[in-house]
Amino acid sequence: MKSRLVASLAISAAVIVGATGCSMISPVATQIQYSASDGVNVPGDGPVLVRNALIVANEDGTVGNFVAALVNDTQETASITIEVEGLAPATVKVKPGNPVSLGAGAEPLLLEGLDVMPGSTVAVYFQTGDAEGQLVQVPVLDGSLAQYADLVPSE
């Protein structure tokens, strides 16, 4: 009788471990950070945070609008420099508690002289405050989606 009890407990334990063991070594998907939109979030701990950065370019990829949300979590006005290789850097000032939405609440940054096709990515360097700058591959989109049609730079 005791051997049957021990055997049934062993089998129950094996079934429980077998059925739930995978979850012990798998990462929890809800704890993985990712950009939930078409753009990318720029990692970093500087005073200005960059969210949902993307470029909406014309058909031949020579002109594009840089679109992003810029957030200043400090108590003082801060600036961020955005630079695409081969183009002049642009600096944007962001007041505390007043996010700048390039492409929505504010004009997007016009990037002339690009050489990228929609569907690819372009390396963009972001520098803010005393933090180390970040080089991030930013996606290049076109106006085929309705939400980006108004952001395609005009000729």
Secondary structure by P-SEA (a helix, b strand, c coil): caaaaaaaaaaaaaaaaaacccccccccccccccccccbbbbbccccccccbbbbbbcccccbbbbbbbbbbcccbbbbbbbbcccbbbbbbbbcccccccccccccccccccccccccbbbbbbbbcccccbbbbbbbbbcccccccccccccc
